[in-house]
Amino acid sequence: MTPHRWNAADGPLTEAGLRAKLEALGYRVAKYVYEPGTVFPDHKHDVDKIDAVLSGRFRLVVRGHMKVLGPGEWIEIPRGTTHNAAVMGDEPVVSLDAVRL
């Protein structure tokens, strides 16, 4: 599970820029803000998805591998994959949640 990272050659990290990048990959994107203490227990989805972080720190465990994503990082989560997540620290996580069309 290797996170993707925003490329500085694409300009500064912005919501519009990251949204455009995910949409160009064929995803529908929604923005969410998760407050400190938010925990998502093990679950799975019937769609391929991406969890992307605009700000804050978001811990994801996918197939037993843990990664902490920071601003400009995202992870692809294939459909049917059990995973969990939690906000790390006392800053909210601003996330772009993308599902494949």
VEXVOFI-788818 format. One record per atom (N, C-alpha, C): x, y, z; residue in three letters. Coordinates in steps of 0.05 Angstrom, whole numbers, padded with zeros to 5 digits, always signed. Each point is the difference from the previous one (the first is absolute). Example, Ala and Ser with C-alpha at 12.3 -4.5 7.8 and 13.67 -1.06 7.14 Angstrom:
<sites>
+00264-00114+00156ALA;-00018+00024+00000ALA;+00018+00024+00000ALA;-00007+00021-00014SER;+00016+00024+00001SER;-00015+00022+00014SER;
</sites>
This chain:
<sites>
+00017-00023+00000MET;-00017+00023+00000MET;+00018+00025+00000MET;+00004+00011-00023THR;+00017+00023-00003THR;-00017+00025-00005THR;+00003+00020+00018PRO;-00016+00024-00005PRO;+00011+00016-00024PRO;-00018+00013-00014HIS;+00007+00018-00021HIS;+00004+00028+00013HIS;+00017+00016-00013ARG;+00005+00027+00011ARG;-00004+00021-00021ARG;-00010+00023+00009TRP;-00003+00023-00017TRP;+00027+00007-00011TRP;+00001+00006-00026ASN;+00025+00007-00013ASN;+00002+00031-00001ASN;+00021+00011+00013ALA;+00003+00029+00000ALA;+00002+00012-00028ALA;+00007-00016-00020ALA;+00001+00009-00027ALA;-00028+00007-00010ALA;-00021-00010+00013ASP;-00028+00006-00007ASP;-00009+00026+00012ASP;+00018+00013+00015GLY;-00008+00025+00014GLY;-00006-00005+00029GLY;-00009+00021+00014PRO;-00005-00004+00029PRO;-00024-00018+00003PRO;+00000-00015+00023LEU;-00022-00018+00006LEU;-00025+00017+00007LEU;-00021-00004-00015THR;-00026+00013+00006THR;-00022-00021-00002THR;-00023+00006+00011GLU;-00023-00018-00002GLU;-00007-00003-00030GLU;-00001+00022-00015ALA;-00008-00002-00028ALA;+00020-00016-00016ALA;+00026+00003+00006GLY;+00020-00015-00015GLY;-00001-00029+00005GLY;-00003-00008+00026LEU;-00001-00028+00007LEU;-00026-00013-00010LEU;-00022+00015+00002ARG;-00026-00010-00011ARG;+00003-00005-00030ARG;+00011+00019-00015ALA;+00003-00003-00029ALA;+00017-00025-00006ALA;+00022-00004+00015LYS;+00017-00024-00005LYS;-00016-00026+00004LYS;-00015-00001+00022LEU;-00016-00025+00005LEU;-00022-00004-00020LEU;-00013+00022-00008GLU;-00021-00002-00020GLU;+00011-00009-00027GLU;+00024+00009-00007ALA;+00013-00008-00025ALA;+00006-00030+00000ALA;+00003-00011+00024LEU;+00005-00029+00002LEU;-00026-00016-00001LEU;-00023+00014-00003GLY;-00026-00014-00003GLY;-00015-00004+00026GLY;+00004+00018+00020TYR;-00013-00002+00025TYR;-00019+00024+00005TYR;-00022-00006+00015ARG;-00018+00021+00009ARG;+00010+00007+00028ARG;+00002+00026+00006VAL;+00013+00009+00024VAL;-00019+00015+00018VAL;+00002-00006+00026ALA;-00015+00015+00021ALA;+00019+00009+00021ALA;-00005+00023+00012LYS;+00017+00010+00021LYS;-00013-00005+00027LYS;+00017-00009+00019TYR;-00009-00004+00028TYR;+00019+00012+00019TYR;-00010+00008+00023VAL;+00017+00009+00022VAL;-00005-00018+00024VAL;+00021-00013+00009TYR;-00001-00019+00023TYR;+00013+00013+00024TYR;-00014+00003+00022GLU;+00010+00012+00024GLU;+00019-00018+00015GLU;+00018+00012+00016PRO;+00017-00017+00017PRO;-00016-00021+00016PRO;+00012-00023+00002GLY;-00014-00022+00014GLY;-00017-00017-00018GLY;-00005+00008-00025THR;-00016-00016-00018THR;+00014-00026-00007THR;-00014-00022+00003VAL;+00010-00027-00006VAL;-00020-00014-00018VAL;+00010-00013-00020PHE;-00016-00017-00018PHE;+00010-00029+00005PHE;-00017-00017+00013PRO;+00009-00028+00004PRO;+00001-00015-00026PRO;+00010-00025+00001ASP;+00002-00016-00024ASP;-00026+00001-00016ASP;+00004+00004-00026HIS;-00023+00001-00018HIS;+00010-00004-00029HIS;-00018-00004-00019LYS;+00008-00002-00028LYS;-00022+00012-00017LYS;+00007+00006-00025HIS;-00018+00013-00019HIS;-00004-00017-00025HIS;-00022+00004-00013ASP;-00006-00015-00025ASP;+00010+00015-00024ASP;+00017+00020+00004VAL;+00011+00016-00022VAL;+00030+00004+00005VAL;+00015+00005-00021ASP;+00028+00008+00003ASP;+00000+00029+00009ASP;+00018+00006+00020LYS;+00000+00027+00010LYS;+00028+00010+00006LYS;+00002+00026+00004ILE;+00024+00013+00008ILE;-00006+00017+00024ILE;+00017-00002+00021ASP;-00001+00019+00022ASP;+00024+00019-00003ASP;-00006+00026-00003ALA;+00020+00020-00004ALA;-00001+00021+00022ALA;+00022+00011+00008VAL;+00002+00019+00022VAL;+00008+00027-00010VAL;-00016+00021+00007LEU;+00008+00027-00006LEU;+00014+00013+00024LEU;-00009-00007+00024SER;+00013+00011+00025SER;-00005-00020+00022SER;+00017+00001+00020GLY;-00001-00018+00023GLY;+00015-00026-00006GLY;-00003-00019+00019ARG;+00013-00026-00002ARG;-00021-00022+00004ARG;+00000-00019-00019PHE;-00021-00020-00001PHE;+00014-00028-00001PHE;-00004-00016+00021ARG;+00012-00026+00001ARG;-00019-00020-00014ARG;+00011-00015-00019LEU;-00016-00021-00013LEU;+00015-00027+00003LEU;-00016-00021+00005VAL;+00010-00027+00001VAL;-00014-00015-00022VAL;+00015-00009-00020VAL;-00012-00014-00023VAL;+00016-00026-00003VAL;-00015-00022+00001ARG;+00012-00027-00002ARG;+00023-00004+00020ARG;-00004+00011+00024GLY;+00019-00003+00022GLY;+00024+00019-00002GLY;+00001+00017-00020HIS;+00022+00019-00003HIS;-00009+00028+00008HIS;+00014+00013+00019MET;-00007+00026+00009MET;+00016+00022-00013MET;-00014+00021-00008LYS;+00013+00024-00010LYS;-00014+00024+00013LYS;+00015+00021+00005VAL;-00011+00025+00009VAL;+00003+00020-00023VAL;-00023+00009-00010LEU;+00000+00018-00023LEU;+00000+00029+00010LEU;+00015+00017-00013GLY;+00000+00028+00006GLY;-00009+00016-00025GLY;+00001+00026+00001PRO;-00010+00016-00022PRO;+00013-00008-00027PRO;-00017-00003-00020GLY;+00009-00007-00027GLY;+00006-00029-00005GLY;-00008-00017+00019GLU;+00004-00029-00003GLU;-00027-00014-00003GLU;+00000-00022-00015TRP;-00024-00016-00003TRP;+00007-00029-00005TRP;-00020-00017+00007ILE;+00003-00029-00003ILE;-00024-00011-00015ILE;+00005-00018-00018GLU;-00021-00015-00015GLU;-00008-00024+00017GLU;-00026-00003+00003ILE;-00011-00023+00015ILE;-00019-00015-00019ILE;+00009-00024-00009PRO;-00017-00015-00019PRO;-00026-00009+00013PRO;-00021-00003-00016ARG;-00026-00009+00010ARG;+00003-00026+00016ARG;-00015-00003+00021GLY;+00000-00025+00016GLY;+00023-00003+00019GLY;+00018+00021+00002THR;+00023-00001+00017THR;-00007+00010+00028THR;+00004-00017+00020THR;-00005+00009+00028THR;+00022+00020+00008THR;-00009+00022+00012HIS;+00018+00021+00009HIS;-00013+00015+00023HIS;+00017+00015+00014ASN;-00010+00018+00022ASN;+00016+00026-00001ASN;-00010+00020+00014ALA;+00014+00026-00001ALA;-00006+00015+00026ALA;+00018+00020+00005ALA;-00004+00017+00024ALA;+00015+00026-00005ALA;-00012+00021+00011VAL;+00013+00027+00000VAL;+00022-00001+00021VAL;+00023+00009-00007MET;+00023+00001+00018MET;+00004+00029+00009MET;+00006+00003+00026GLY;+00006+00027+00011GLY;-00025+00016+00005GLY;+00004+00026+00005ASP;-00023+00017+00007ASP;-00009+00019-00022ASP;+00008-00005-00024GLU;-00008+00016-00023GLU;-00020-00017-00017GLU;-00022+00013-00008PRO;-00019-00015-00018PRO;+00014-00008-00026PRO;-00010-00022-00011VAL;+00009-00009-00027VAL;-00020+00010-00020VAL;+00010+00014-00020VAL;-00016+00008-00023VAL;+00007-00021-00022VAL;-00020-00015-00008SER;+00005-00023-00018SER;-00017+00003-00025SER;+00012-00010-00022LEU;-00015-00004-00025LEU;-00004-00030-00002LEU;-00025-00008+00000ASP;-00008-00028-00002ASP;-00009-00004-00029ASP;+00015-00018-00014ALA;-00006-00003-00029ALA;-00008-00029-00005ALA;-00021-00003-00016VAL;-00009-00027-00008VAL;+00000-00001-00031VAL;+00009-00024-00010ARG;+00003-00003-00029ARG;-00028-00001-00013ARG;-00002+00015-00021LEU;-00025+00001-00015LEU;-00005-00026-00016LEU;
</sites>
